[in-house]
Amino acid sequence: QVQLVESGGGLVQAGGSLRLSCVASGRTLGMGWFRQAQGKAREFVAGISFSGGVTDYASSVKGRFTISRDNAKNTVYLQMDSLNVEDTAVYYCAAAKWPSAPRGLNEYENWGQGTQVTVSS
């Protein structure tokens, strides 16, 4: 079973940027980023197909976040720009059951441990 390790979270002021990384122990199919704010349900943020040719974003982050992958490094990235306080959450990467970029929690089978992103005003 593939293991995923996220990194890159931290404290940033509103308007700032962070880049999250997710390193997989082996080959992955579709990959996604999810986030869970305190007291809230985990929600889809972005997804990318196995080839990187298809990406998908939640409306709340479209135009601000960019998902990408480097399969030679078994790594998926989430570039987060123009961060605001509503982006504060624990961010998780996940490996999908399919080669596509799914949005549903139940379409992923492996999850990282999460990395905290805190945006201050």
DSSP file with accessible surface (Angstrom, degrees, kcal/mol):
  #  RESIDUE AA STRUCTURE BP1 BP2  ACC     N-H-->O    O-->H-N    N-H-->O    O-->H-N    TCO  KAPPA ALPHA  PHI   PSI    X-CA   Y-CA   Z-CA
    1    1 A Q              0   0  203      0, 0.0     2,-0.1     0, 0.0    24,-0.0   0.000 360.0 360.0 360.0 132.2    0.0    0.0    0.0
    2    2 A V        -     0   0   25     25,-0.1     2,-0.4     1,-0.0   109,-0.1  -0.352 360.0-145.9 -67.9 139.8    1.4    3.4   -1.0
    3    3 A Q        -     0   0  144    107,-0.1    22,-1.9    -2,-0.1     2,-0.4  -0.898  10.3-158.1-106.8 141.5    2.4    5.7    1.8
    4    4 A L  E     -A   24   0A  10     -2,-0.4   109,-0.5   107,-0.4     2,-0.5  -0.957   6.9-170.2-123.2 136.1    2.0    9.5    1.4
    5    5 A V  E     -A   23   0A  84     18,-1.8    18,-2.3    -2,-0.4     2,-0.2  -0.971   8.5-158.7-130.0 117.2    3.9   12.2    3.3
    6    6 A E  E     +A   22   0A   5     -2,-0.5     2,-0.3    16,-0.2    16,-0.2  -0.615  17.3 164.2 -90.2 153.7    2.8   15.8    3.1
    7    7 A S  E     +A   21   0A  61     14,-2.1    14,-2.6    -2,-0.2   108,-0.1  -0.962  38.8  71.7-155.2 168.3    5.0   18.8    3.9
    8    8 A G        +     0   0   36      1,-0.3    11,-0.3    -2,-0.3    14,-0.0   0.333  59.9 132.7 106.0  -6.4    5.2   22.5    3.4
    9    9 A G        +     0   0   27     12,-0.1    -1,-0.3     9,-0.1     2,-0.3  -0.193  22.9 122.1 -70.3 168.5    2.5   23.7    5.7
   10   10 A G  E     -d  117   0B  29    106,-0.7   108,-2.7   105,-0.1     2,-0.5  -0.989  60.1 -50.6 167.6-167.3    3.0   26.6    8.1
   11   11 A L  E     +d  118   0B 129     -2,-0.3     2,-0.3   106,-0.2   108,-0.2  -0.864  54.0 165.7-101.7 128.9    1.9   30.0    9.2
   12   12 A V  E     -d  119   0B  24    106,-2.6   108,-2.4    -2,-0.5     2,-0.2  -0.984  34.1-113.1-142.6 149.1    1.4   32.7    6.6
   13   13 A Q  E >   -d  120   0B 141     -2,-0.3     3,-2.3   106,-0.2   108,-0.2  -0.483  50.5 -81.9 -79.3 153.5   -0.2   36.1    6.4
   14   14 A A  T 3  S+     0   0   51    106,-2.9    70,-0.2     1,-0.3    -1,-0.1  -0.272 119.6  30.4 -53.8 137.2   -3.2   36.7    4.3
   15   15 A G  T 3  S+     0   0   56     68,-3.5    67,-0.6     1,-0.3    -1,-0.3   0.225  99.6 114.1  93.2 -11.8   -2.2   37.3    0.7
   16   16 A G    <   -     0   0   22     -3,-2.3    67,-2.3    67,-0.2     2,-0.3  -0.088  57.7-123.2 -84.7-174.9    0.8   35.1    1.0
   17   17 A S        -     0   0   59     64,-0.2     2,-0.3    65,-0.2    64,-0.2  -0.926  20.0-179.6-133.1 152.8    1.8   31.9   -0.6
   18   18 A L  E     - B   0  80A  34     62,-2.2    62,-3.3    -2,-0.3     2,-0.5  -0.979  16.4-146.3-143.6 152.4    2.7   28.3    0.3
   19   19 A R  E     - B   0  79A 132     -2,-0.3     2,-0.3   -11,-0.3    60,-0.2  -0.979  14.6-158.5-122.1 119.9    3.6   25.3   -1.6
   20   20 A L  E     - B   0  78A   0     58,-2.7    58,-2.2    -2,-0.5     2,-0.4  -0.706   6.0-159.2 -92.7 146.1    2.7   21.9   -0.3
   21   21 A S  E     -AB   7  77A  21    -14,-2.6   -14,-2.1    -2,-0.3     2,-0.4  -0.941   8.3-166.4-124.2 148.6    4.4   18.7   -1.3
   22   22 A a  E     -AB   6  76A   1     54,-2.1    54,-2.4    -2,-0.4     2,-0.5  -0.951   7.8-163.3-136.0 113.3    3.2   15.1   -1.1
   23   23 A V  E     -AB   5  75A  71    -18,-2.3   -18,-1.8    -2,-0.4     2,-0.3  -0.863   8.2-154.4-101.3 126.9    5.8   12.4   -1.6
   24   24 A A  E     -A    4   0A   8     50,-3.1   -20,-0.2    -2,-0.5     4,-0.1  -0.724  18.5-135.2-100.0 150.1    4.5    8.9   -2.4
   25   25 A S  S    S-     0   0   76    -22,-1.9     2,-0.3    -2,-0.3   -21,-0.1   0.605  84.8  -9.8 -77.8 -12.2    6.4    5.7   -1.7
   26   26 A G  S    S-     0   0   23    -23,-0.2    -2,-0.1    48,-0.1     2,-0.0  -0.871 103.2 -30.7-161.8-166.4    5.5    4.3   -5.1
   27   27 A R        -     0   0  206     -2,-0.3     2,-0.3     1,-0.0   -25,-0.1  -0.335  54.9-167.1 -64.4 140.8    3.4    4.8   -8.2
   28   28 A T        -     0   0   13      1,-0.2     3,-0.1    22,-0.1    69,-0.1  -0.905  14.1-151.3-125.8 158.4    0.1    6.5   -7.8
   29   29 A L  S    S-     0   0   47      1,-0.4    -1,-0.2    67,-0.4    68,-0.1   0.397  72.8  -5.6 -93.4-128.0   -2.9    7.0  -10.1
   30   30 A G  S    S-     0   0    0     68,-2.6    66,-3.1    65,-0.1    -1,-0.4  -0.344  73.5-157.5 -63.4 151.2   -5.0   10.0   -9.7
   31   31 A M  E     -FE  48  95B   2     17,-2.7    17,-2.9    64,-0.2     2,-0.3  -0.960   9.9-173.3-132.3 151.6   -4.1   12.3   -6.8
   32   32 A G  E     -FE  47  94B   1     62,-2.4    62,-2.2    -2,-0.3     2,-0.4  -0.955  19.1-138.9-141.7 159.3   -6.0   14.8   -4.8
   33   33 A W  E     +FE  46  93B   0     13,-3.1    12,-2.7    -2,-0.3    13,-1.8  -0.981  24.8 177.7-115.6 134.1   -5.7   17.4   -2.1
   34   34 A F  E     -FE  44  92B   1     58,-3.0    58,-3.0    -2,-0.4     2,-0.3  -0.868   9.7-156.6-126.6 162.3   -8.3   17.8    0.6
   35   35 A R  E     -FE  43  91B  13      8,-2.3     8,-2.9    -2,-0.3     2,-0.4  -0.987   6.4-161.5-141.2 153.9   -8.6   20.1    3.6
   36   36 A Q  E     - E   0  90B  63     54,-2.2    54,-2.2    -2,-0.3     6,-0.2  -0.929   9.5-158.3-138.6 111.3  -10.4   20.0    6.9
   37   37 A A    >   -     0   0   32      4,-0.4     3,-2.5    -2,-0.4    52,-0.1  -0.489  44.9 -77.3 -81.2 157.9  -10.9   23.1    8.9
   38   38 A Q  T 3  S+     0   0  201      1,-0.3    -1,-0.1    -2,-0.2     3,-0.1  -0.332 119.2   6.3 -59.2 126.8  -11.5   22.9   12.6
   39   39 A G  T 3  S+     0   0   87      1,-0.3    -1,-0.3    -3,-0.1     2,-0.3   0.507 114.0 102.3  78.8   4.8  -15.1   21.8   13.3
   40   40 A K  S <  S-     0   0  148     -3,-2.5    -1,-0.3     1,-0.1     2,-0.1  -0.758  75.0-101.1-118.5 163.9  -15.8   21.3    9.6
   41   41 A A        -     0   0   81     -2,-0.3    -4,-0.4     1,-0.1     2,-0.2  -0.445  46.4 -93.7 -77.6 155.1  -16.0   18.3    7.3
   42   42 A R        -     0   0   69     -6,-0.2     2,-0.3    -2,-0.1    -6,-0.2  -0.508  50.9-166.4 -69.0 135.6  -13.1   17.3    5.0
   43   43 A E  E     -F   35   0B  88     -8,-2.9    -8,-2.3    -2,-0.2     2,-0.2  -0.935  23.5-102.8-131.5 151.0  -13.5   18.8    1.6
   44   44 A F  E     +F   34   0B  20     -2,-0.3   -10,-0.2   -10,-0.2     3,-0.1  -0.433  35.6 168.8 -68.2 137.5  -12.1   18.4   -1.8
   45   45 A V  E     -     0   0B   0    -12,-2.7    13,-2.6     1,-0.4     2,-0.3   0.726  60.2 -18.3-114.1 -54.1   -9.6   21.1   -2.9
   46   46 A A  E     -FG  33  57B   0    -13,-1.8   -13,-3.1    11,-0.2    -1,-0.4  -0.992  52.2-162.4-157.8 151.3   -7.9   19.9   -6.1
   47   47 A G  E     -FG  32  56B   0      9,-2.5     9,-2.1    -2,-0.3     2,-0.3  -0.961   1.5-166.4-137.3 156.9   -7.3   16.7   -8.1
   48   48 A I  E     -FG  31  55B   4    -17,-2.9   -17,-2.7    -2,-0.3     7,-0.2  -0.999  22.5-120.4-145.1 138.0   -5.0   15.6  -10.8
   49   49 A S    >   -     0   0    9      5,-2.4     3,-1.1    -2,-0.3    51,-0.2  -0.225  38.6 -98.1 -72.0 168.8   -5.0   12.7  -13.2
   50   50 A F  T 3  S+     0   0  105     49,-2.6   -22,-0.1     1,-0.3    50,-0.1   0.816 125.4  42.2 -60.6 -32.1   -2.2   10.1  -13.2
   51   51 A S  T 3  S-     0   0   75     48,-0.3    -1,-0.3     3,-0.0    20,-0.1   0.595 109.1-120.5 -87.6 -13.2   -0.6   11.8  -16.3
   52   52 A G  S <  S+     0   0   28     -3,-1.1    -2,-0.1     2,-0.2    17,-0.1   0.416  83.0 116.4  84.8  -0.3   -1.1   15.3  -15.0
   53   53 A G        +     0   0   64      1,-0.1     2,-0.4    -5,-0.1    -3,-0.1   0.690  69.2  48.1 -76.9 -19.4   -3.2   16.1  -18.1
   54   54 A V        +     0   0   87      2,-0.0    -5,-2.4    46,-0.0     2,-0.3  -0.985  64.7 177.6-125.1 130.2   -6.4   16.7  -16.2
   55   55 A T  E     -G   48   0B  64     -2,-0.4     2,-0.3    -7,-0.2    -7,-0.2  -0.935   6.0-169.1-127.5 156.1   -6.8   18.9  -13.2
   56   56 A D  E     -G   47   0B  45     -9,-2.1    -9,-2.5    -2,-0.3     2,-0.4  -0.995   3.9-167.5-145.7 144.4   -9.9   19.9  -11.2
   57   57 A Y  E     -G   46   0B  35     -2,-0.3   -11,-0.2   -11,-0.2     2,-0.1  -0.978  27.2-112.0-136.3 145.0  -10.4   22.5   -8.5
   58   58 A A    >>  -     0   0   10    -13,-2.6     3,-1.7    -2,-0.4     4,-1.3  -0.456  37.0-117.3 -65.1 147.3  -13.0   23.4   -5.9
   59   59 A S  T 34 S+     0   0  108      1,-0.3     3,-0.1     2,-0.2    -1,-0.1   0.823 111.7  64.0 -59.9 -29.2  -14.6   26.7   -6.8
   60   60 A S  T 34 S+     0   0   57      1,-0.2    -1,-0.3     3,-0.0   -15,-0.1   0.696 114.7  29.4 -69.4 -19.2  -13.3   28.2   -3.6
   61   61 A V  T X> S+     0   0    0     -3,-1.7     3,-2.4   -16,-0.2     4,-2.1   0.476  84.9 127.0-118.5  -6.3   -9.7   27.9   -4.7
   62   62 A K  T 3< S+     0   0  132     -4,-1.3     4,-0.1     1,-0.3   -16,-0.0  -0.286  80.6  17.5 -59.1 131.9   -9.9   28.1   -8.5
   63   63 A G  T 34 S+     0   0   81      2,-0.5    -1,-0.3     1,-0.0     3,-0.1   0.227 125.0  59.2  90.4 -14.2   -7.6   30.7   -9.8
   64   64 A R  T <4 S+     0   0   44     -3,-2.4    17,-2.0     1,-0.2     2,-0.3   0.688  98.6  52.6-113.0 -33.9   -5.6   30.8   -6.6
   65   65 A F  E  <  -C   80   0A   3     -4,-2.1    -2,-0.5    15,-0.2     2,-0.4  -0.818  60.1-164.5-108.6 149.6   -4.3   27.2   -6.2
   66   66 A T  E     -C   79   0A  72     13,-2.5    13,-3.0    -2,-0.3     2,-0.4  -0.988   4.4-158.0-135.0 124.1   -2.4   25.0   -8.7
   67   67 A I  E     +C   78   0A   5     -2,-0.4     2,-0.3    11,-0.2    11,-0.2  -0.806  23.1 158.5 -98.8 141.3   -2.0   21.3   -8.5
   68   68 A S  E     -C   77   0A  51      9,-1.7     9,-2.9    -2,-0.4     2,-0.3  -0.949  20.6-150.6-150.6 169.2    0.9   19.6  -10.3
   69   69 A R  E     -C   76   0A  33     -2,-0.3     2,-0.5     7,-0.3     7,-0.2  -0.996  13.2-156.3-147.7 153.6    2.9   16.4  -10.2
   70   70 A D  E > > -C   75   0A  53      5,-3.0     5,-2.0    -2,-0.3     3,-1.2  -0.903  11.5-172.2-127.1  97.6    6.3   15.1  -11.0
   71   71 A N  G > 5S+     0   0   75     -2,-0.5     3,-0.6     1,-0.3    -1,-0.1   0.776  82.6  64.1 -68.0 -25.6    5.9   11.4  -11.5
   72   72 A A  G 3 5S+     0   0   97      1,-0.2    -1,-0.3    -3,-0.1    -2,-0.0   0.793 113.6  35.4 -64.7 -26.6    9.7   10.9  -11.8
   73   73 A K  G < 5S-     0   0  128     -3,-1.2    -1,-0.2     2,-0.2    -2,-0.2   0.350 106.6-126.3-104.7   2.4    9.8   12.0   -8.2
   74   74 A N  T < 5 +     0   0   55     -3,-0.6   -50,-3.1    -4,-0.4     2,-0.4   0.877  66.8 136.5  51.6  42.5    6.5   10.4   -7.1
   75   75 A T  E   < -BC  23  70A  11     -5,-2.0    -5,-3.0   -52,-0.2     2,-0.4  -0.956  42.3-164.8-128.8 138.7    5.6   13.9   -5.8
   76   76 A V  E     -BC  22  69A   3    -54,-2.4   -54,-2.1    -2,-0.4     2,-0.3  -0.947  15.1-159.3-118.1 142.2    2.4   16.0   -6.1
   77   77 A Y  E     -BC  21  68A  30     -9,-2.9    -9,-1.7    -2,-0.4     2,-0.4  -0.849  15.0-160.4-121.3 154.2    2.4   19.7   -5.3
   78   78 A L  E     -BC  20  67A   0    -58,-2.2   -58,-2.7    -2,-0.3     2,-0.6  -0.902  11.3-161.4-132.8 105.6   -0.2   22.2   -4.3
   79   79 A Q  E     -BC  19  66A  60    -13,-3.0   -13,-2.5    -2,-0.4     2,-0.6  -0.794  10.4-165.3 -85.4 122.0    0.9   25.8   -5.0
   80   80 A M  E     +BC  18  65A   0    -62,-3.3   -62,-2.2    -2,-0.6     2,-0.3  -0.947  11.5 173.5-116.7 116.4   -1.3   28.1   -2.9
   81   81 A D        +     0   0   56    -17,-2.0   -64,-0.2    -2,-0.6   -65,-0.1  -0.784  59.2  23.1-117.1 162.8   -1.4   31.8   -3.7
   82   82 A S  S    S-     0   0   73    -67,-0.6    -1,-0.2    -2,-0.3   -65,-0.2   0.902  82.9-165.7  49.6  47.8   -3.5   34.7   -2.5
   83   83 A L        -     0   0    2    -67,-2.3   -68,-3.5    -3,-0.2     2,-0.3  -0.302   8.7-170.1 -65.9 145.3   -4.2   32.8    0.7
   84   84 A N    >   -     0   0   50    -70,-0.2     3,-2.3   -69,-0.1     4,-0.2  -0.841  40.2 -96.7-130.2 170.6   -7.0   34.0    3.0
   85   85 A V  G >  S+     0   0   56      1,-0.3     3,-1.6    -2,-0.3    34,-0.3   0.785 118.6  66.0 -61.8 -26.6   -8.0   33.1    6.5
   86   86 A E  G 3  S+     0   0  136      1,-0.3    -1,-0.3   -49,-0.0   -49,-0.1   0.628  90.4  66.5 -69.7 -12.5  -10.7   30.8    5.1
   87   87 A D  G <  S+     0   0    1     -3,-2.3    -1,-0.3     2,-0.0     2,-0.3   0.500  71.1 120.3 -83.5  -6.2   -7.9   28.6    3.7
   88   88 A T    <   +     0   0   41     -3,-1.6     2,-0.3    -4,-0.2    30,-0.2  -0.442  42.2 105.6 -62.2 123.4   -6.8   27.7    7.3
   89   89 A A  E    S- H   0 117B   4     28,-2.0    28,-2.7    -2,-0.3     2,-0.5  -0.967  76.5 -80.6-177.9 169.3   -7.1   24.0    7.6
   90   90 A V  E     -EH  36 116B  35    -54,-2.2   -54,-2.2    -2,-0.3     2,-0.5  -0.850  48.6-146.9 -86.2 127.6   -5.2   20.7    7.8
   91   91 A Y  E     -EH  35 115B   0     24,-3.0    24,-2.1    -2,-0.5     2,-0.4  -0.853  15.4-170.5-103.6 132.1   -4.4   19.7    4.2
   92   92 A Y  E     -E   34   0B  38    -58,-3.0   -58,-3.0    -2,-0.5     2,-0.3  -0.950  12.8-148.7-120.8 137.7   -4.2   16.1    3.2
   93   93 A a  E     -E   33   0B   0     -2,-0.4    19,-2.4   -60,-0.2     2,-0.3  -0.751  21.4-170.9 -97.6 155.7   -3.0   14.5    0.0
   94   94 A A  E     -EI  32 111B   0    -62,-2.2   -62,-2.4    -2,-0.3     2,-0.5  -0.998  22.2-130.0-148.2 147.7   -4.7   11.3   -1.1
   95   95 A A  E     -EI  31 110B   4     15,-2.5    14,-2.5    -2,-0.3    15,-1.3  -0.880  30.6-135.6-101.6 127.0   -4.2    8.6   -3.7
   96   96 A A  E     - I   0 108B   2    -66,-3.1   -67,-0.4    -2,-0.5    12,-0.3  -0.294  12.7-128.9 -80.9 162.5   -7.2    7.8   -5.8
   97   97 A K  S    S+     0   0   87     10,-2.6    11,-0.1   -68,-0.1    -1,-0.1   0.612  93.7  47.6 -79.0 -14.2   -8.5    4.4   -6.8
   98   98 A W  S    S-     0   0  121      9,-0.4   -68,-2.6     2,-0.2    -2,-0.2  -0.789  86.9-115.0-126.4 164.4   -8.7    5.5  -10.4
   99   99 A P  S    S+     0   0   63      0, 0.0   -49,-2.6     0, 0.0   -48,-0.3   0.615  91.6  84.6 -76.0  -8.7   -6.4    7.3  -12.9
  100  100 A S  S    S-     0   0   59    -51,-0.2   -52,-0.2   -70,-0.1    -2,-0.2  -0.037  92.4-102.1 -80.4-172.5   -8.7   10.2  -13.1
  101  101 A A        -     0   0   16    -54,-0.2   -52,-0.1   -71,-0.2   -54,-0.1  -0.680  48.4-171.9-112.4  75.1   -9.0   13.2  -10.7
  102  102 A P        -     0   0    9      0, 0.0   -54,-0.1     0, 0.0   -46,-0.1  -0.214  23.1-153.9 -73.1 162.3  -12.0   12.4   -8.6
  103  103 A R        +     0   0  118    -59,-0.1     2,-0.3   -56,-0.1   -59,-0.2   0.577  62.4  96.6-107.0 -16.6  -13.7   14.7   -6.1
  104  104 A G    >   -     0   0   21      1,-0.1     3,-1.7   -61,-0.1     4,-0.1  -0.570  68.1-138.2 -87.5 140.7  -15.3   12.2   -3.7
  105  105 A L  G >  S+     0   0   82     -2,-0.3     3,-1.4     1,-0.3    -1,-0.1   0.867 105.4  58.3 -56.8 -38.1  -13.7   11.1   -0.5
  106  106 A N  G 3  S+     0   0  124      1,-0.3    -1,-0.3     3,-0.0    -2,-0.0   0.486  92.7  69.1 -75.6  -2.0  -14.7    7.5   -1.1
  107  107 A E  G <  S+     0   0   64     -3,-1.7   -10,-2.6   -11,-0.0    -9,-0.4   0.323  89.5  76.2 -96.1   6.9  -12.8    7.5   -4.4
  108  108 A Y  E <   -I   96   0B   9     -3,-1.4   -12,-0.3   -12,-0.3     3,-0.1  -0.926  50.7-179.2-118.9 144.6   -9.5    7.6   -2.5
  109  109 A E  E     +     0   0B 109    -14,-2.5     2,-0.4    -2,-0.4   -13,-0.2   0.576  66.5  47.5-120.2 -14.9   -7.8    4.7   -0.8
  110  110 A N  E     -I   95   0B  11    -15,-1.3   -15,-2.5  -107,-0.0     2,-0.4  -0.997  62.6-171.4-133.4 139.6   -4.6    6.1    0.7
  111  111 A W  E     -I   94   0B  81     -2,-0.4  -107,-0.4   -17,-0.2   -17,-0.2  -0.947  17.4-129.7-131.5 145.0   -4.1    9.3    2.8
  112  112 A G        -     0   0    9    -19,-2.4  -107,-0.2    -2,-0.4     3,-0.1  -0.228  35.1-103.9 -79.3 179.1   -1.2   11.3    4.1
  113  113 A Q        -     0   0  110   -109,-0.5  -108,-0.1     1,-0.1   -21,-0.1   0.641  61.6-116.3 -82.9 -14.4   -0.9   12.4    7.7
  114  114 A G        -     0   0   13    -21,-0.1     2,-0.4     1,-0.1   -22,-0.2   0.122  16.7-127.9  94.4 150.5   -1.8   16.0    6.9
  115  115 A T  E     - H   0  91B  22    -24,-2.1   -24,-3.0  -108,-0.1     2,-0.3  -0.999  24.0-120.1-136.7 134.5    0.0   19.3    7.2
  116  116 A Q  E     - H   0  90B  90     -2,-0.4  -106,-0.7   -26,-0.2     2,-0.5  -0.574  23.3-171.7 -80.5 130.8   -1.3   22.4    9.0
  117  117 A V  E     -dH  10  89B   0    -28,-2.7   -28,-2.0    -2,-0.3     2,-0.5  -0.989   5.6-177.2-118.5 122.1   -1.8   25.6    7.0
  118  118 A T  E     -d   11   0B  49   -108,-2.7  -106,-2.6    -2,-0.5     2,-0.5  -0.984   6.7-166.1-123.4 124.4   -2.7   28.6    9.1
  119  119 A V  E     -d   12   0B   6     -2,-0.5     2,-0.3   -34,-0.3  -106,-0.2  -0.941   8.7-160.8-112.5 123.1   -3.4   32.0    7.5
  120  120 A S  E      d   13   0B  46   -108,-2.4  -106,-2.9    -2,-0.5   -35,-0.0  -0.739 360.0 360.0-103.6 151.5   -3.5   35.1    9.7
  121  121 A S              0   0  135     -2,-0.3    -1,-0.1  -108,-0.2  -108,-0.1   0.674 360.0 360.0 -90.4 360.0   -5.1   38.4    8.9
